[in-house]
Amino acid sequence: MKKICVLGLGYIGLPTSIILAENNFEVIGFDVDHIKVDRINNSDAVIQEPEISSKLKKVLSEKKFKAVKEIESADYFIIAVPTPFKVNNLEKQADLSYVWSTVEFISQVLKIGDTVILESTVPVGTTEELARNLELSTNLKAGKDFFVAYCPERVFPGKIFYELENNSRVLGGINSISAQKAQELYIKFVKGNLHLESSIFAEMIKLVENSSRDAQIAIANQVASLAYKVGIDPYKLISIANEHPRVKILNPTCGVGGHCIAVDPWFLVESFPEQTELFKKSRQINDAKPYQVLNFIKEAISKWKLSNPNSKCKMAILGLTYKPNVDDLRESPALLIAQELNKIAEIDFVAVEPYIEPEILNKKYNIKTEKLENALNDSNIIICLVAHNYFKNLKNLLLKDQIVLDFCGLMHEKDYLNLEATKTINFKSKYDEK
Ligand SMILES: NC(=O)c1ccc[n+]([C@@H]2O[C@H](COP(=O)([O-])OP(=O)(O)OC[C@H]3O[C@@H](n4cnc5c(N)ncnc54)[C@H](O)[C@@H]3O)[C@@H](O)[C@H]2O)c1
């Protein structure tokens, strides 16, 4: 039985360890966060993901998986450590320090015949650099004594186990035998296609995929800006535009967050500054979105103040995570908006966030939380930032005359695409009044 060592037990590394263990590999998960290691060994999955708790419990009890604090020798090493930006770096260059620290650990135990697979998202050329660094610290020859491949991850939080099995994968070797070694592993649990390509191809495809998603989101956000300018509901505009058989505009949101789409395009810009104007502009448009939303909110507060000069404006913010139905706050535009609102003295707000412990929001971010009904009952303005399924019933819970600012499409009517609705006049013009 092949032994696999997964380095980094986060959103990617832990589910990957579990699926490999379920497929009868002997798996150890190495993490520098020793508290996390203990929690995982005590069946605490650490992240929120459907099925993860029961799956973790099972592979631990069957002794197919354990988390470890010291690196051990293995046949395959899978690197799933963070790759954020460098702190305070205006160019938003990749911070590869976590990847390079895995080189120090792996080189302690790397032996002839082993394969090292990088799954973290990285700038183009990093896998070859990883191979060179491993050569330097072991005196073994990459591509001959040991093998190195880049196998990017495409999973969607909330559907990770399904997608780990069913998504197609690109397996990018530094040479052909490295790609084949990767294939021998992934073929055991992936039902989708396995494309054996070079590591450069695999690095490029991961960055292109997320940059293209970011550019599509930028289109949606730009359409929203246009629509707001003339008082049109952007969600309605987009839904009806999408009835065109060849148009598919995404729904606008309060910005782009998370560990991937808000970060990865910058790695492409870093590698190819001359060829990435569109991706850079899209990043700038999407980064500006939370500040536009803030301006809308401030305008609404000022308007409310005009008719209520002696009262403090009470607000409810619905959703703080970086996208719906996840417990992840990384790079969250909704959290940024809430933190900015926290600085405004003449308002009082509470947040409703079903996926994060109230204590974390209170202690770490100084944000008060409330139950949905209480928050709604006690607010003058409701701000919808994240379209969690939990808020689906919102319309029925609102009080009369409450101001609702919807930046995630929670309130938008889907009825206008019904046959009946298409026969009614849906607008009022100043010419009608003449
Ligand atoms: N989260 C996603 O949905 C997703 C999707 C595709 C790709 N990715 C990429 O996968 C990589 C990992 O992302 P994540 O969301 O799982 O990160 P994460 O922060 O959830 O987990 C990373 C883990 O690595 C550990 N770690 C850091 N340095 C280490 C080291 N030297 N050795 C061992 N462990 C170490 C950390 O303690 C942490 O537990 C990133 O490059 C990310 O861009 C993430």
The ligand as an SDF file (V2000), in Angstrom:
LIG
                    3D

 44 48  0  0  0  0  0  0  0  0999 V2000
   -9.7590   26.7220   -0.2970 N   0  0  0  0  0  0  0  0  0  0  0  0
  -10.0540   26.5110   -1.5570 C   0  0  0  0  0  0  0  0  0  0  0  0
  -11.2090   26.4280   -1.9270 O   0  0  0  0  0  0  0  0  0  0  0  0
   -8.9590   26.3240   -2.6030 C   0  0  0  0  0  0  0  0  0  0  0  0
   -9.3120   25.9100   -3.8920 C   0  0  0  0  0  0  0  0  0  0  0  0
   -8.2970   25.7130   -4.8360 C   0  0  0  0  0  0  0  0  0  0  0  0
   -6.9670   25.9560   -4.4830 C   0  0  0  0  0  0  0  0  0  0  0  0
   -6.6570   26.3800   -3.2210 N   0  0  0  0  0  0  0  0  0  0  0  0
   -5.2440   26.6060   -2.8970 C   0  0  0  0  0  0  0  0  0  0  0  0
   -4.8240   25.5670   -2.0340 O   0  0  0  0  0  0  0  0  0  0  0  0
   -3.8320   26.0680   -1.1190 C   0  0  0  0  0  0  0  0  0  0  0  0
   -4.2500   25.7610    0.2960 C   0  0  0  0  0  0  0  0  0  0  0  0
   -5.4380   26.4550    0.5740 O   0  0  0  0  0  0  0  0  0  0  0  0
   -6.3360   26.1300    1.8290 P   0  0  0  0  0  0  0  0  0  0  0  0
   -7.5860   26.8940    1.6160 O   0  0  0  0  0  0  0  0  0  0  0  0
   -6.4250   24.6690    2.0510 O   0  0  0  0  0  0  0  0  0  0  0  0
   -5.4360   26.7940    2.9870 O   0  0  0  0  0  0  0  0  0  0  0  0
   -5.6710   26.7430    4.5830 P   0  0  0  0  0  0  0  0  0  0  0  0
   -5.1480   27.9840    5.1380 O   0  0  0  0  0  0  0  0  0  0  0  0
   -7.0740   26.3260    4.8830 O   0  0  0  0  0  0  0  0  0  0  0  0
   -4.7400   25.5320    5.0670 O   0  0  0  0  0  0  0  0  0  0  0  0
   -3.3680   25.5340    4.9290 C   0  0  0  0  0  0  0  0  0  0  0  0
   -2.7500   24.7230    6.0630 C   0  0  0  0  0  0  0  0  0  0  0  0
   -1.3340   24.6500    5.8140 O   0  0  0  0  0  0  0  0  0  0  0  0
   -0.6670   24.6850    7.0810 C   0  0  0  0  0  0  0  0  0  0  0  0
    0.7390   24.9910    6.8490 N   0  0  0  0  0  0  0  0  0  0  0  0
    1.3310   26.1910    6.6070 C   0  0  0  0  0  0  0  0  0  0  0  0
    2.6570   26.0180    6.3720 N   0  0  0  0  0  0  0  0  0  0  0  0
    2.8860   24.6960    6.4540 C   0  0  0  0  0  0  0  0  0  0  0  0
    4.0540   23.8870    6.2830 C   0  0  0  0  0  0  0  0  0  0  0  0
    5.2150   24.4230    5.9590 N   0  0  0  0  0  0  0  0  0  0  0  0
    3.9400   22.5560    6.4420 N   0  0  0  0  0  0  0  0  0  0  0  0
    2.7460   22.0030    6.7520 C   0  0  0  0  0  0  0  0  0  0  0  0
    1.6120   22.6980    6.9290 N   0  0  0  0  0  0  0  0  0  0  0  0
    1.6790   24.0280    6.7620 C   0  0  0  0  0  0  0  0  0  0  0  0
   -1.4580   25.7120    7.8630 C   0  0  0  0  0  0  0  0  0  0  0  0
   -1.2470   25.5510    9.2620 O   0  0  0  0  0  0  0  0  0  0  0  0
   -2.8980   25.3560    7.4550 C   0  0  0  0  0  0  0  0  0  0  0  0
   -3.4780   24.4060    8.3320 O   0  0  0  0  0  0  0  0  0  0  0  0
   -3.6970   27.5580   -1.4270 C   0  0  0  0  0  0  0  0  0  0  0  0
   -2.6300   27.7640   -2.3180 O   0  0  0  0  0  0  0  0  0  0  0  0
   -4.9960   27.8910   -2.1180 C   0  0  0  0  0  0  0  0  0  0  0  0
   -4.8720   28.9850   -2.9840 O   0  0  0  0  0  0  0  0  0  0  0  0
   -7.6280   26.5560   -2.2790 C   0  0  0  0  0  0  0  0  0  0  0  0
  1  2  1  0
  2  3  2  0
  2  4  1  0
  4  5  1  0
  4 44  2  0
  5  6  2  0
  6  7  1  0
  7  8  2  0
  8  9  1  0
  8 44  1  0
  9 10  1  0
  9 42  1  0
 10 11  1  0
 11 12  1  0
 11 40  1  0
 12 13  1  0
 13 14  1  0
 14 15  2  0
 14 16  1  0
 14 17  1  0
 17 18  1  0
 18 19  2  0
 18 20  1  0
 18 21  1  0
 21 22  1  0
 22 23  1  0
 23 24  1  0
 23 38  1  0
 24 25  1  0
 25 26  1  0
 25 36  1  0
 26 27  1  0
 26 35  1  0
 27 28  2  0
 28 29  1  0
 29 30  1  0
 29 35  2  0
 30 31  1  0
 30 32  2  0
 32 33  1  0
 33 34  2  0
 34 35  1  0
 36 37  1  0
 36 38  1  0
 38 39  1  0
 40 41  1  0
 40 42  1  0
 42 43  1  0
M  CHG  2   8   1  16  -1
M  END
$$$$
